[in-house]
Amino acid sequence: MSCLLSEKKHNLGEPIILCYGQSTMRKIIQNGKGKFQDETASRFPQEHWPSVDIDIGDVNGDGFVDIIVANTGTKGAQNRLLINDGKGFFSLAPVCSP
């Protein structure tokens, strides 16, 4: 499993750690008291992908940080875009075909 530490607050009030790997992605949030807690279940879609890389940025221009997930392509896994609702909860963007 690999992780990306975001020192920016990203509309959540505290830094976050995003971890990804062959079967899961986790979202760890600093609780403001110097401790981190796993908030994956409440903030991400309940799907599992064989992820090989992630990146963050405001993809849709709404001022909130979104997450781009690069998957291996095995078992039909496609790359995913997770859209931030502005409160730190993410939903899957619709899949578009070329």
A tleap script that builds the chain and sets N, CA, C and O, in Angstrom:
source leaprc.protein.ff14SB
mol = sequence {
  NMET SER CYS LEU LEU SER GLU LYS LYS HIE
  ASN LEU GLY GLU PRO ILE ILE LEU CYS TYR
  GLY GLN SER THR MET ARG LYS ILE ILE GLN
  ASN GLY LYS GLY LYS PHE GLN ASP GLU THR
  ALA SER ARG PHE PRO GLN GLU HIE TRP PRO
  SER VAL ASP ILE ASP ILE GLY ASP VAL ASN
  GLY ASP GLY PHE VAL ASP ILE ILE VAL ALA
  ASN THR GLY THR LYS GLY ALA GLN ASN ARG
  LEU LEU ILE ASN ASP GLY LYS GLY PHE PHE
  SER LEU ALA PRO VAL CYS SER CPRO
}
set mol.1.N position { 0.847 -1.168 0.000 }
set mol.1.CA position { 0.000 0.000 0.000 }
set mol.1.C position { 0.896 1.235 0.000 }
set mol.1.O position { 1.914 1.268 0.691 }
set mol.2.N position { 0.518 2.243 -0.771 }
set mol.2.CA position { 1.218 3.527 -0.833 }
set mol.2.C position { 0.297 4.614 -0.317 }
set mol.2.O position { -0.923 4.447 -0.317 }
set mol.3.N position { 0.865 5.721 0.119 }
set mol.3.CA position { 0.054 6.807 0.668 }
set mol.3.C position { 0.491 8.153 0.116 }
set mol.3.O position { 1.650 8.344 -0.252 }
set mol.4.N position { -0.448 9.076 0.063 }
set mol.4.CA position { -0.216 10.451 -0.342 }
set mol.4.C position { -0.636 11.332 0.828 }
set mol.4.O position { -1.793 11.306 1.247 }
set mol.5.N position { 0.296 12.105 1.349 }
set mol.5.CA position { 0.001 13.029 2.443 }
set mol.5.C position { -0.268 14.392 1.848 }
set mol.5.O position { 0.541 14.930 1.093 }
set mol.6.N position { -1.402 14.934 2.193 }
set mol.6.CA position { -1.765 16.262 1.729 }
set mol.6.C position { -1.630 17.219 2.900 }
set mol.6.O position { -2.367 17.124 3.881 }
set mol.7.N position { -0.689 18.134 2.789 }
set mol.7.CA position { -0.503 19.104 3.870 }
set mol.7.C position { -1.526 20.230 3.798 }
set mol.7.O position { -1.735 20.955 4.771 }
set mol.8.N position { -2.156 20.370 2.648 }
set mol.8.CA position { -3.202 21.382 2.522 }
set mol.8.C position { -4.453 20.882 3.228 }
set mol.8.O position { -4.619 19.684 3.454 }
set mol.9.N position { -5.313 21.798 3.567 }
set mol.9.CA position { -6.496 21.413 4.329 }
set mol.9.C position { -7.637 20.878 3.470 }
set mol.9.O position { -8.471 20.131 3.982 }
set mol.10.N position { -7.708 21.220 2.217 }
set mol.10.CA position { -8.682 20.647 1.289 }
set mol.10.C position { -10.110 20.661 1.795 }
set mol.10.O position { -10.816 19.657 1.696 }
set mol.11.N position { -10.536 21.778 2.330 }
set mol.11.CA position { -11.922 21.973 2.729 }
set mol.11.C position { -12.361 21.071 3.875 }
set mol.11.O position { -13.557 20.948 4.138 }
set mol.12.N position { -11.421 20.444 4.551 }
set mol.12.CA position { -11.773 19.561 5.656 }
set mol.12.C position { -11.312 20.118 6.992 }
set mol.12.O position { -11.695 19.599 8.041 }
set mol.13.N position { -10.501 21.160 6.973 }
set mol.13.CA position { -10.033 21.757 8.209 }
set mol.13.C position { -8.714 21.209 8.706 }
set mol.13.O position { -8.053 21.863 9.513 }
set mol.14.N position { -8.303 20.030 8.254 }
set mol.14.CA position { -7.054 19.421 8.701 }
set mol.14.C position { -6.417 18.658 7.541 }
set mol.14.O position { -7.100 18.327 6.571 }
set mol.15.N position { -5.115 18.376 7.632 }
set mol.15.CA position { -4.457 17.576 6.595 }
set mol.15.C position { -5.069 16.180 6.485 }
set mol.15.O position { -5.669 15.683 7.438 }
set mol.16.N position { -4.915 15.552 5.321 }
set mol.16.CA position { -5.432 14.210 5.111 }
set mol.16.C position { -4.340 13.304 4.549 }
set mol.16.O position { -3.370 13.777 3.957 }
set mol.17.N position { -4.506 12.011 4.741 }
set mol.17.CA position { -3.652 11.000 4.145 }
set mol.17.C position { -4.553 10.104 3.298 }
set mol.17.O position { -5.550 9.580 3.794 }
set mol.18.N position { -4.209 9.929 2.032 }
set mol.18.CA position { -4.931 9.014 1.155 }
set mol.18.C position { -4.021 7.827 0.878 }
set mol.18.O position { -2.904 8.002 0.391 }
set mol.19.N position { -4.489 6.626 1.182 }
set mol.19.CA position { -3.703 5.419 0.953 }
set mol.19.C position { -4.405 4.573 -0.097 }
set mol.19.O position { -5.633 4.509 -0.137 }
set mol.20.N position { -3.621 3.929 -0.940 }
set mol.20.CA position { -4.188 3.131 -2.022 }
set mol.20.C position { -3.334 1.898 -2.240 }
set mol.20.O position { -2.159 1.861 -1.873 }
set mol.21.N position { -3.943 0.892 -2.842 }
set mol.21.CA position { -3.234 -0.355 -3.087 }
set mol.21.C position { -4.021 -1.258 -3.995 }
set mol.21.O position { -4.895 -0.802 -4.733 }
set mol.22.N position { -3.718 -2.533 -3.947 }
set mol.22.CA position { -4.298 -3.485 -4.880 }
set mol.22.C position { -5.783 -3.713 -4.686 }
set mol.22.O position { -6.459 -4.111 -5.635 }
set mol.23.N position { -6.312 -3.482 -3.520 }
set mol.23.CA position { -7.728 -3.794 -3.337 }
set mol.23.C position { -8.514 -2.742 -2.570 }
set mol.23.O position { -9.718 -2.903 -2.373 }
set mol.24.N position { -7.870 -1.680 -2.136 }
set mol.24.CA position { -8.604 -0.720 -1.316 }
set mol.24.C position { -7.992 0.668 -1.393 }
set mol.24.O position { -6.839 0.833 -1.791 }
set mol.25.N position { -8.772 1.652 -1.012 }
set mol.25.CA position { -8.284 3.009 -0.860 }
set mol.25.C position { -8.810 3.498 0.481 }
set mol.25.O position { -9.975 3.265 0.803 }
set mol.26.N position { -7.979 4.168 1.267 }
set mol.26.CA position { -8.360 4.624 2.589 }
set mol.26.C position { -8.193 6.133 2.691 }
set mol.26.O position { -7.300 6.716 2.076 }
set mol.27.N position { -9.053 6.748 3.466 }
set mol.27.CA position { -8.957 8.175 3.729 }
set mol.27.C position { -8.783 8.363 5.231 }
set mol.27.O position { -9.667 8.042 6.026 }
set mol.28.N position { -7.615 8.892 5.596 }
set mol.28.CA position { -7.272 9.100 6.994 }
set mol.28.C position { -7.239 10.610 7.231 }
set mol.28.O position { -6.559 11.339 6.509 }
set mol.29.N position { -7.970 11.076 8.237 }
set mol.29.CA position { -8.095 12.508 8.494 }
set mol.29.C position { -7.589 12.833 9.888 }
set mol.29.O position { -7.887 12.126 10.850 }
set mol.30.N position { -6.810 13.923 9.990 }
set mol.30.CA position { -6.379 14.387 11.306 }
set mol.30.C position { -7.587 14.975 12.009 }
set mol.30.O position { -8.323 15.770 11.424 }
set mol.31.N position { -7.795 14.596 13.244 }
set mol.31.CA position { -8.993 15.018 13.970 }
set mol.31.C position { -8.867 16.365 14.663 }
set mol.31.O position { -9.769 16.761 15.400 }
set mol.32.N position { -7.763 17.081 14.441 }
set mol.32.CA position { -7.594 18.388 15.060 }
set mol.32.C position { -6.908 18.332 16.407 }
set mol.32.O position { -6.565 19.368 16.977 }
set mol.33.N position { -6.703 17.125 16.923 }
set mol.33.CA position { -6.040 16.943 18.213 }
set mol.33.C position { -4.733 16.190 18.040 }
set mol.33.O position { -4.205 15.619 18.994 }
set mol.34.N position { -4.209 16.191 16.812 }
set mol.34.CA position { -2.940 15.530 16.550 }
set mol.34.C position { -3.040 14.045 16.275 }
set mol.34.O position { -2.015 13.386 16.102 }
set mol.35.N position { -4.234 13.505 16.231 }
set mol.35.CA position { -4.432 12.081 15.950 }
set mol.35.C position { -5.166 11.929 14.634 }
set mol.35.O position { -5.904 12.815 14.203 }
set mol.36.N position { -4.943 10.770 13.999 }
set mol.36.CA position { -5.597 10.487 12.721 }
set mol.36.C position { -6.647 9.406 12.899 }
set mol.36.O position { -6.499 8.502 13.722 }
set mol.37.N position { -7.708 9.516 12.116 }
set mol.37.CA position { -8.750 8.492 12.156 }
set mol.37.C position { -9.159 8.124 10.743 }
set mol.37.O position { -9.160 8.964 9.843 }
set mol.38.N position { -9.504 6.860 10.560 }
set mol.38.CA position { -9.909 6.327 9.264 }
set mol.38.C position { -11.384 6.653 9.035 }
set mol.38.O position { -12.248 6.193 9.782 }
set mol.39.N position { -11.669 7.447 8.005 }
set mol.39.CA position { -13.046 7.813 7.680 }
set mol.39.C position { -13.443 7.321 6.294 }
set mol.39.O position { -14.312 7.902 5.643 }
set mol.40.N position { -12.802 6.249 5.852 }
set mol.40.CA position { -13.039 5.709 4.517 }
set mol.40.C position { -14.497 5.337 4.297 }
set mol.40.O position { -15.097 5.743 3.302 }
set mol.41.N position { -15.064 4.578 5.205 }
set mol.41.CA position { -16.416 4.034 5.014 }
set mol.41.C position { -17.472 5.124 4.837 }
set mol.41.O position { -18.423 4.949 4.075 }
set mol.42.N position { -17.309 6.236 5.530 }
set mol.42.CA position { -18.332 7.280 5.450 }
set mol.42.C position { -18.081 8.299 4.341 }
set mol.42.O position { -18.996 9.038 3.978 }
set mol.43.N position { -16.858 8.359 3.792 }
set mol.43.CA position { -16.529 9.433 2.854 }
set mol.43.C position { -16.264 8.987 1.421 }
set mol.43.O position { -16.173 9.831 0.530 }
set mol.44.N position { -16.135 7.668 1.171 }
set mol.44.CA position { -15.852 7.155 -0.170 }
set mol.44.C position { -16.946 6.203 -0.630 }
set mol.44.O position { -17.640 5.611 0.197 }
set mol.45.N position { -17.109 6.050 -1.944 }
set mol.45.CA position { -18.009 5.005 -2.444 }
set mol.45.C position { -17.519 3.641 -1.956 }
set mol.45.O position { -16.316 3.433 -1.794 }
set mol.46.N position { -18.429 2.734 -1.728 }
set mol.46.CA position { -18.067 1.408 -1.220 }
set mol.46.C position { -17.719 0.460 -2.365 }
set mol.46.O position { -18.408 -0.535 -2.590 }
set mol.47.N position { -16.659 0.774 -3.076 }
set mol.47.CA position { -16.160 -0.058 -4.160 }
set mol.47.C position { -14.675 -0.277 -3.926 }
set mol.47.O position { -14.018 0.508 -3.242 }
set mol.48.N position { -14.156 -1.352 -4.499 }
set mol.48.CA position { -12.733 -1.659 -4.361 }
set mol.48.C position { -12.115 -1.769 -5.740 }
set mol.48.O position { -12.674 -2.416 -6.626 }
set mol.49.N position { -10.946 -1.131 -5.928 }
set mol.49.CA position { -10.236 -1.154 -7.205 }
set mol.49.C position { -8.778 -1.499 -6.986 }
set mol.49.O position { -8.227 -1.213 -5.922 }
set mol.50.N position { -8.143 -2.111 -7.975 }
set mol.50.CA position { -6.699 -2.362 -7.896 }
set mol.50.C position { -5.931 -1.102 -8.285 }
set mol.50.O position { -5.460 -0.991 -9.418 }
set mol.51.N position { -5.801 -0.166 -7.373 }
set mol.51.CA position { -5.214 1.148 -7.651 }
set mol.51.C position { -3.695 1.098 -7.676 }
set mol.51.O position { -3.067 0.414 -6.867 }
set mol.52.N position { -3.116 1.832 -8.618 }
set mol.52.CA position { -1.659 1.914 -8.710 }
set mol.52.C position { -1.142 3.330 -8.452 }
set mol.52.O position { 0.052 3.516 -8.216 }
set mol.53.N position { -2.025 4.324 -8.494 }
set mol.53.CA position { -1.611 5.696 -8.233 }
set mol.53.C position { -2.844 6.557 -8.011 }
set mol.53.O position { -3.933 6.227 -8.480 }
set mol.54.N position { -2.670 7.659 -7.295 }
set mol.54.CA position { -3.735 8.642 -7.126 }
set mol.54.C position { -3.136 10.035 -7.253 }
set mol.54.O position { -1.932 10.226 -7.087 }
set mol.55.N position { -3.982 10.988 -7.544 }
set mol.55.CA position { -3.571 12.384 -7.562 }
set mol.55.C position { -4.764 13.205 -7.108 }
set mol.55.O position { -5.905 12.747 -7.179 }
set mol.56.N position { -4.503 14.404 -6.647 }
set mol.56.CA position { -5.579 15.276 -6.186 }
set mol.56.C position { -5.512 16.604 -6.913 }
set mol.56.O position { -4.437 17.052 -7.314 }
set mol.57.N position { -6.665 17.229 -7.080 }
set mol.57.CA position { -6.761 18.529 -7.719 }
set mol.57.C position { -8.212 18.887 -7.934 }
set mol.57.O position { -9.085 18.022 -7.860 }
set mol.58.N position { -8.474 20.129 -8.193 }
set mol.58.CA position { -9.840 20.596 -8.443 }
set mol.58.C position { -10.173 20.347 -9.914 }
set mol.58.O position { -9.936 21.208 -10.762 }
set mol.59.N position { -10.709 19.200 -10.205 }
set mol.59.CA position { -10.971 18.787 -11.585 }
set mol.59.C position { -12.146 19.538 -12.209 }
set mol.59.O position { -12.088 19.894 -13.385 }
set mol.60.N position { -13.199 19.781 -11.454 }
set mol.60.CA position { -14.405 20.391 -12.022 }
set mol.60.C position { -14.534 21.892 -11.750 }
set mol.60.O position { -15.565 22.483 -12.069 }
set mol.61.N position { -13.514 22.515 -11.171 }
set mol.61.CA position { -13.492 23.962 -11.015 }
set mol.61.C position { -14.431 24.524 -9.958 }
set mol.61.O position { -14.767 25.707 -10.005 }
set mol.62.N position { -14.863 23.700 -9.003 }
set mol.62.CA position { -15.786 24.201 -7.982 }
set mol.62.C position { -15.074 24.691 -6.718 }
set mol.62.O position { -15.721 25.116 -5.762 }
set mol.63.N position { -13.727 24.628 -6.719 }
set mol.63.CA position { -12.962 25.082 -5.572 }
set mol.63.C position { -12.690 24.007 -4.545 }
set mol.63.O position { -12.062 24.283 -3.523 }
set mol.64.N position { -13.146 22.784 -4.786 }
set mol.64.CA position { -12.937 21.684 -3.852 }
set mol.64.C position { -12.037 20.635 -4.492 }
set mol.64.O position { -12.124 20.387 -5.695 }
set mol.65.N position { -11.186 20.029 -3.701 }
set mol.65.CA position { -10.204 19.072 -4.208 }
set mol.65.C position { -10.858 17.726 -4.501 }
set mol.65.O position { -11.521 17.146 -3.641 }
set mol.66.N position { -10.664 17.241 -5.714 }
set mol.66.CA position { -11.181 15.953 -6.160 }
set mol.66.C position { -10.020 14.956 -6.203 }
set mol.66.O position { -8.860 15.343 -6.068 }
set mol.67.N position { -10.338 13.672 -6.392 }
set mol.67.CA position { -9.316 12.624 -6.404 }
set mol.67.C position { -9.395 11.846 -7.709 }
set mol.67.O position { -10.469 11.401 -8.112 }
set mol.68.N position { -8.248 11.685 -8.368 }
set mol.68.CA position { -8.146 10.874 -9.579 }
set mol.68.C position { -7.461 9.572 -9.171 }
set mol.68.O position { -6.396 9.591 -8.555 }
set mol.69.N position { -8.080 8.436 -9.518 }
set mol.69.CA position { -7.555 7.129 -9.139 }
set mol.69.C position { -7.150 6.382 -10.407 }
set mol.69.O position { -7.980 6.155 -11.287 }
set mol.70.N position { -5.876 6.000 -10.502 }
set mol.70.CA position { -5.383 5.213 -11.637 }
set mol.70.C position { -5.400 3.742 -11.229 }
set mol.70.O position { -4.758 3.351 -10.253 }
set mol.71.N position { -6.136 2.935 -11.981 }
set mol.71.CA position { -6.256 1.511 -11.688 }
set mol.71.C position { -5.473 0.679 -12.690 }
set mol.71.O position { -5.091 1.171 -13.752 }
set mol.72.N position { -5.236 -0.574 -12.352 }
set mol.72.CA position { -4.400 -1.445 -13.180 }
set mol.72.C position { -5.080 -1.901 -14.461 }
set mol.72.O position { -4.398 -2.279 -15.413 }
set mol.73.N position { -6.389 -1.875 -14.507 }
set mol.73.CA position { -7.096 -2.372 -15.683 }
set mol.73.C position { -7.445 -3.839 -15.580 }
set mol.73.O position { -8.141 -4.369 -16.446 }
set mol.74.N position { -6.972 -4.513 -14.530 }
set mol.74.CA position { -7.329 -5.910 -14.345 }
set mol.74.C position { -8.748 -6.026 -13.822 }
set mol.74.O position { -9.250 -5.123 -13.153 }
set mol.75.N position { -9.380 -7.127 -14.126 }
set mol.75.CA position { -10.750 -7.393 -13.681 }
set mol.75.C position { -11.704 -6.275 -14.089 }
set mol.75.O position { -12.674 -6.007 -13.380 }
set mol.76.N position { -11.447 -5.623 -15.211 }
set mol.76.CA position { -12.332 -4.587 -15.712 }
set mol.76.C position { -12.248 -3.263 -14.985 }
set mol.76.O position { -13.092 -2.392 -15.195 }
set mol.77.N position { -11.252 -3.092 -14.134 }
set mol.77.CA position { -11.128 -1.845 -13.374 }
set mol.77.C position { -10.749 -0.698 -14.303 }
set mol.77.O position { -9.795 -0.801 -15.074 }
set mol.78.N position { -11.490 0.375 -14.224 }
set mol.78.CA position { -11.202 1.579 -15.001 }
set mol.78.C position { -10.665 2.646 -14.055 }
set mol.78.O position { -10.873 2.577 -12.843 }
set mol.79.N position { -9.975 3.625 -14.616 }
set mol.79.CA position { -9.573 4.772 -13.813 }
set mol.79.C position { -10.833 5.449 -13.302 }
set mol.79.O position { -11.876 5.402 -13.955 }
set mol.80.N position { -10.742 6.070 -12.155 }
set mol.80.CA position { -11.915 6.676 -11.524 }
set mol.80.C position { -11.648 8.124 -11.148 }
set mol.80.O position { -10.517 8.515 -10.861 }
set mol.81.N position { -12.703 8.897 -11.158 }
set mol.81.CA position { -12.669 10.276 -10.689 }
set mol.81.C position { -13.667 10.380 -9.547 }
set mol.81.O position { -14.850 10.087 -9.715 }
set mol.82.N position { -13.181 10.797 -8.389 }
set mol.82.CA position { -14.033 10.975 -7.223 }
set mol.82.C position { -14.232 12.472 -7.003 }
set mol.82.O position { -13.268 13.213 -6.812 }
set mol.83.N position { -15.477 12.907 -7.031 }
set mol.83.CA position { -15.825 14.324 -6.913 }
set mol.83.C position { -16.158 14.659 -5.458 }
set mol.83.O position { -16.972 13.992 -4.818 }
set mol.84.N position { -15.512 15.703 -4.957 }
set mol.84.CA position { -15.714 16.196 -3.592 }
set mol.84.C position { -16.989 17.038 -3.560 }
set mol.84.O position { -17.178 17.916 -4.402 }
set mol.85.N position { -17.856 16.769 -2.594 }
set mol.85.CA position { -19.098 17.539 -2.470 }
set mol.85.C position { -18.919 18.865 -1.737 }
set mol.85.O position { -19.887 19.598 -1.534 }
set mol.86.N position { -17.688 19.175 -1.341 }
set mol.86.CA position { -17.419 20.414 -0.617 }
set mol.86.C position { -17.352 20.217 0.884 }
set mol.86.O position { -16.931 21.110 1.619 }
set mol.87.N position { -17.771 19.038 1.339 }
set mol.87.CA position { -17.719 18.717 2.766 }
set mol.87.C position { -16.780 17.547 3.032 }
set mol.87.O position { -16.739 17.011 4.140 }
set mol.88.N position { -16.017 17.151 1.993 }
set mol.88.CA position { -15.063 16.062 2.159 }
set mol.88.C position { -15.626 14.680 1.900 }
set mol.88.O position { -14.977 13.681 2.209 }
set mol.89.N position { -16.826 14.605 1.337 }
set mol.89.CA position { -17.425 13.331 0.953 }
set mol.89.C position { -17.324 13.206 -0.558 }
set mol.89.O position { -17.542 14.177 -1.282 }
set mol.90.N position { -16.992 12.013 -1.035 }
set mol.90.CA position { -16.682 11.818 -2.455 }
set mol.90.C position { -17.646 10.852 -3.115 }
set mol.90.O position { -18.043 9.851 -2.518 }
set mol.91.N position { -18.023 11.159 -4.357 }
set mol.91.CA position { -18.859 10.266 -5.146 }
set mol.91.C position { -18.195 10.041 -6.501 }
set mol.91.O position { -17.405 10.865 -6.961 }
set mol.92.N position { -18.523 8.925 -7.126 }
set mol.92.CA position { -17.958 8.605 -8.428 }
set mol.92.C position { -18.532 9.507 -9.506 }
set mol.92.O position { -19.745 9.702 -9.585 }
set mol.93.N position { -17.659 10.052 -10.328 }
set mol.93.CA position { -18.115 10.807 -11.503 }
set mol.93.C position { -18.592 9.790 -12.534 }
set mol.93.O position { -18.079 8.671 -12.560 }
set mol.94.N position { -19.545 10.138 -13.374 }
set mol.94.CA position { -20.004 9.217 -14.410 }
set mol.94.C position { -18.845 8.818 -15.321 }
set mol.94.O position { -17.977 9.636 -15.626 }
set mol.95.N position { -18.836 7.566 -15.748 }
set mol.95.CA position { -17.808 7.067 -16.656 }
set mol.95.C position { -18.178 7.482 -18.073 }
set mol.95.O position { -19.304 7.254 -18.514 }
set mol.96.N position { -17.239 8.086 -18.783 }
set mol.96.CA position { -17.468 8.522 -20.154 }
set mol.96.C position { -16.671 7.639 -21.098 }
set mol.96.O position { -15.525 7.294 -20.812 }
set mol.97.N position { -17.255 7.284 -22.187 }
set mol.97.CA position { -16.563 6.497 -23.211 }
set mol.97.C position { -15.988 7.450 -24.247 }
set mol.97.O position { -16.582 8.489 -24.534 }
set mol.98.N position { -14.820 7.097 -24.815 }
set mol.98.CA position { -14.214 7.983 -25.844 }
set mol.98.C position { -15.039 8.018 -27.108 }
set mol.98.O position { -14.676 8.706 -28.063 }
savepdb mol mol.pdb
quit
